[in-house]
Amino acid sequence: MAEHTVWNTLRVSPPGPLLDPLAGLFMELGAEGTWEDGADLVAYFPPALRPDEVELALTAWLGHLEACGVAVFTPRCVWEEQGEGDWITAWKAHFAPIPVGRLMVLPEWEDDARGLIPLKIRPGRGFGTGGHDTTATCLRRIQAFLEHHPHPAAVRVLDVGTGSGILAIAAHKLGAGHVTGFDNDPDAVENAHDNAALNGADIHLSTATLDGVRGQYDLVLANLLAHVIVELMPELARVLAPGGRLILSGILNEQGDRIDQALAKHGLKAVNYESRGMWLTIDAAPA
């Protein structure tokens, strides 16, 4: 985390389905971190980022979503300056250990995994600390796949849009022998590298896009957004090995039919649905 005397904190109250995507937007704009505080999303920005620039980008982003048919909101942005010490204390208070199946997702300053497999995360520019419904469900689906695979050490995993690296690191910790993750955001990849080192995870991470990936993988992970998944479906189908499993998340419950149609168009089919809150996770396989 960068050191600043004063942080600019932004508080907005988006509808539930937009909390996760909005956190991702703020990270892309340069936020050092975000958290959910009740119905609010709080982001903290270094002082070099002007509030008016952030609000302009937010307005443009909402306009794009609305043009795509997504229900948006009129944001009321509340800005506040906070000192370094007070901010760090408040920030850390929102990252508690989270048990997910056999894993305990821990912020880097916590050590008690309570007998579970520790997965330490340094909250940073890459989204994914285990607290969001989509991340937690993906972690459970990864665990289920590897537990039922006869040779998990031979499984090749690809994490598309790795963010913090949490899913890729989890796959490694749960026994996958060959794990690759990539993201088109260099800052997210840097955060993922930090987290991999924190966990002693021997995984391959890079800044890349899916069309540049070669080879096929037994387990492909894509915790993105529905419209991005639909756009990437031809490439997702290409990199999925025969008999492999594709885990898709970041999908609103009402968007499931759209994903099913895209899967069918590219020779895939859904084999499991798991809904948590407003979000749907789909396991898919070759038809």
Buried (B, 14 or more C-beta within 10 A) or exposed (E): EEEBEEBBBBBBBBEEBBBBBBBBBBBBBBBBBBBBEEEBBBBBBBEEBEEEEBBEBBEEBBEEBEEEEBEBBEBEBEEEEBEEEEBBEBBBEBBEBBBBBBBBBBBBEBEEBEEBBBBBBBBBBBBBBBBBBBBBBBBBBBBBBBEEBEEBEEBBBBBBBBBBBBBBBBBBBBBBBBBBBBBEBEBBBBBBBBBBEBBEBEBEBBEBEBEEBEEBBBBBBBBBBBBEBBBBBEBBBBBBBEEBBBBBBBBBEEBBEBBBEBBEEBEBEBEBBBBBEBBBBBBBBBE
